[in-house]
């Protein structure tokens, strides 16, 4: 009563854990892997010139960089003294929410392909198991039983 493993069952047994693990990793990183909102650390805040491609801050319908370039902005210090605001004093912290969302979308895109592989592997496994258990085992062949005497063919006496 030996049953033979078929090719579909072997593909399913190998592919299911591999594709399942890959799907779990891709989906898990997309859902729980990245923080929801990530700001640039305060130590790494960027100068205003480096962020001009991402946004523009207007003050009285004029870009803030123009005000800073001609020293038209003043501020009060903690002692109550006024001073000019220079471009070196202004730093920008960016929220990288769009980059995080693009990263999550890329991971979910990859999760679709690994889910497809998992589905194919599970299908192969199920079909292979059905064929495996549906097979009728080959009957055992019995060795020929030993005979005490060899049967002798009797001759017909009328022939000679």
N, C-alpha and C positions, 0 to 999 in steps of 0.2 A: 504494500500500500504506500508506495512512494509517490509523492506529487512533485511535479517540477515547477519551479518558479518561472513565470513568463516574463517577457521583456517589459511589458507595461507595468507590471508590479515592481520590477527592479527600478525602472525610471521613477515611479511614484515614491518608492522607499528612499531613493537618493535625493530626488528633487524637492520633496515636500519639506524636509527640515531646512534645506539650503534656502529655498525661495521664501519659506515662512520666516526664517530668521532675518533675511534681507528686508522683507516687507515690514516686519516688526521694528527693525532699526530705522527705516526710512519714515514710517508713520510716527513712531515715537519721537524722533528728533523734530519732525515738523510740528507736532502738537505740543510737546513739553520741552523741547531742546533749547529754545531761545527765549530770552526775557521779552516781555511785551513791549516795553519802552526802554530804550537805551540811549542815554545822553552821552555826549562827548565828555570825558572826565575833565574836571575843572583845570587840572594841571596841563591838559592838552588842548585847551581852548584855542581856537584859531583866530588869527588877525582878520579884520574886516575885509581886506583885499582878497584873501583866499576863499571867502565864501560868497563873493559877488555873483558867481555862477548859479548859486542855489536860491538866493533870495535878494531882495533889495528893500532896504528900510528907508522910507521917505520921511522927511521932517519939513513941514510947510511946503509940500510938493517938490522937494529937492532931495536928492540922495544924501544920506548921512555922511558918506565919504567926502562929498563936496564941502559940507559944513566943516568937517574936521580938517580938510586941506587948507581952508582959509581962516582957521581959528575963530569961527563965529560962535562956538559953543563954550559956555562957561559952566562951572560947577562950584558948589560951596563945600569946603572942607569941614572936618570935624571941629576946627577952631572957629569956624564962621568966616573964613577968608575965601574969596573967590579966586579961581584959577582957570586957565584955558584947558579945555579937553583936547588932548592930542590923539592922533590915530593909534599910537602905541598903547594908550590906556584902554581902548575898546577891544574886547575879546568876544568871540562868539562860540557858544556851545550849540552843537547841532543835535537834533533828534534823528536817529537813523531808522525810524519806523519804516520808511519805504524800502530800505535795503533789507530789513528783517523780513518784511512781507514778500519781497522777491525771493529771498532765500527759502522761505517756507513754501512758496509756490513751486520752486525748483525741486524741493524734497518731496512734495506731494505728487509732482509729475513723475518722479522716479518711483514713488510708491505705487503708482498705477501699473507700471511695468512689472514690478516685483509681485504685485497682486495677481496680475495676469499669469506670471510664471507659477505662482502658488496654486491658482485655479487649475492650470494645465496639469501640474504635478498631482494634485488631489484627484483629478479626474482619472489620470493614468493609474493611480494607486487603487481607486475604487473598482475600475474596470478590471485591472489585473487581479485583485482579490476575488472578484466575482468569478473570473475564469479559473482561478486557482482552486476555489472550492467547488466549482461545477465539474471539474475534470473527474472522470471516473478512473479510479486507480486501475492500473493494469493487473490482470489476475496473475498470481504467482504460478509459475510453471513448476509442476512437480517432476522430479526426476523419475525416469521410468523405473517401475518396480522390477526387482530381480525376479526372473522366472526360473523355476526349478529345472524344467527341461525345455529344450528348444522345440517348438512345434515342427513336426515333420509333415511334409506334404505327401500325401499318399498318391501313389501312381495308380492309374487306371490300368488293370491288367489286360484289357482288351486292345490297348493301343499297340502292344508289341506282340 
